[in-house]
Amino acid sequence: MARTDSCLARVGAGAAIGGAVGGAVGACYGTFEAFRYKIPGLLKIRYIGQTTVGSAAIFGLFLGAGSLIHCGKSY
């Protein structure tokens, strides 16, 4: 029973860290793209937000899945 709790905690931590890193990278990239393509006014904030959330979700999903795959391995 302790192994499943440990695995679940590891997957949750991986997804949280992936979300944080993905959000930071998405915010930087979204800001760069918004200014690069000269997106007007408040649409800039919307674009940056969409890029941030999308990047955080995708990176969190993949890091959580990687943690789940890694959790089953015993060394």
NUKOL-937345 format. One record per residue (C-alpha): x, y, z; residue number from 1; residue in one letter. Coordinates in steps of 0.05 Angstrom, whole numbers, padded with zeros to 5 digits. Example, Ala and Ser with C-alpha at 12.3 -4.5 7.8 and 13.67 -1.06 7.14 Angstrom:
2
+--------+--------+--------+-----+----+
|      x |      y |      z |   i | aa |
+--------+--------+--------+-----+----+
|  00246 | -00090 |  00156 |   1 |  A |
|  00273 | -00021 |  00143 |   2 |  S |
+--------+--------+--------+-----+----+
//
This chain:
75
+--------+--------+--------+-----+----+
|      x |      y |      z |   i | aa |
+--------+--------+--------+-----+----+
|  00000 |  00000 |  00000 |   1 |  M |
|  00057 |  00048 |  00015 |   2 |  A |
|  00085 |  00037 | -00055 |   3 |  R |
|  00022 |  00062 | -00089 |   4 |  T |
|  00019 |  00123 | -00044 |   5 |  D |
|  00092 |  00138 | -00059 |   6 |  S |
|  00080 |  00129 | -00134 |   7 |  C |
|  00018 |  00173 | -00133 |   8 |  L |
|  00056 |  00227 | -00095 |   9 |  A |
|  00114 |  00222 | -00144 |  10 |  R |
|  00068 |  00229 | -00205 |  11 |  V |
|  00032 |  00288 | -00172 |  12 |  G |
|  00098 |  00322 | -00156 |  13 |  A |
|  00122 |  00310 | -00227 |  14 |  G |
|  00059 |  00341 | -00257 |  15 |  A |
|  00064 |  00401 | -00210 |  16 |  A |
|  00137 |  00414 | -00227 |  17 |  I |
|  00122 |  00405 | -00301 |  18 |  G |
|  00065 |  00454 | -00296 |  19 |  G |
|  00108 |  00505 | -00262 |  20 |  A |
|  00166 |  00499 | -00311 |  21 |  V |
|  00119 |  00497 | -00371 |  22 |  G |
|  00082 |  00558 | -00346 |  23 |  G |
|  00146 |  00597 | -00338 |  24 |  A |
|  00171 |  00578 | -00407 |  25 |  V |
|  00103 |  00591 | -00437 |  26 |  G |
|  00099 |  00660 | -00406 |  27 |  A |
|  00168 |  00679 | -00434 |  28 |  C |
|  00153 |  00651 | -00502 |  29 |  Y |
|  00083 |  00681 | -00505 |  30 |  G |
|  00110 |  00750 | -00486 |  31 |  T |
|  00163 |  00745 | -00539 |  32 |  F |
|  00114 |  00723 | -00593 |  33 |  E |
|  00062 |  00776 | -00574 |  34 |  A |
|  00113 |  00832 | -00583 |  35 |  F |
|  00145 |  00799 | -00644 |  36 |  R |
|  00079 |  00796 | -00682 |  37 |  Y |
|  00055 |  00863 | -00655 |  38 |  K |
| -00010 |  00837 | -00626 |  39 |  I |
| -00052 |  00898 | -00607 |  40 |  P |
| -00074 |  00920 | -00537 |  41 |  G |
| -00109 |  00872 | -00491 |  42 |  L |
| -00103 |  00815 | -00541 |  43 |  L |
| -00030 |  00812 | -00519 |  44 |  K |
| -00051 |  00793 | -00449 |  45 |  I |
| -00099 |  00741 | -00476 |  46 |  R |
| -00046 |  00711 | -00521 |  47 |  Y |
|  00005 |  00708 | -00466 |  48 |  I |
| -00045 |  00675 | -00420 |  49 |  G |
| -00065 |  00623 | -00472 |  50 |  Q |
|  00008 |  00607 | -00486 |  51 |  T |
|  00024 |  00601 | -00412 |  52 |  T |
| -00034 |  00555 | -00395 |  53 |  V |
| -00025 |  00512 | -00456 |  54 |  G |
|  00049 |  00503 | -00445 |  55 |  S |
|  00039 |  00488 | -00371 |  56 |  A |
| -00015 |  00436 | -00386 |  57 |  A |
|  00025 |  00400 | -00439 |  58 |  I |
|  00091 |  00399 | -00401 |  59 |  F |
|  00057 |  00379 | -00336 |  60 |  G |
|  00021 |  00322 | -00371 |  61 |  L |
|  00086 |  00296 | -00402 |  62 |  F |
|  00126 |  00302 | -00338 |  63 |  L |
|  00071 |  00268 | -00298 |  64 |  G |
|  00068 |  00212 | -00349 |  65 |  A |
|  00143 |  00205 | -00347 |  66 |  G |
|  00141 |  00201 | -00272 |  67 |  S |
|  00087 |  00147 | -00277 |  68 |  L |
|  00129 |  00106 | -00325 |  69 |  I |
|  00191 |  00115 | -00282 |  70 |  H |
|  00152 |  00096 | -00219 |  71 |  C |
|  00143 |  00025 | -00242 |  72 |  G |
|  00217 |  00012 | -00252 |  73 |  K |
|  00258 | -00020 | -00196 |  74 |  S |
|  00333 | -00014 | -00196 |  75 |  Y |
+--------+--------+--------+-----+----+
//
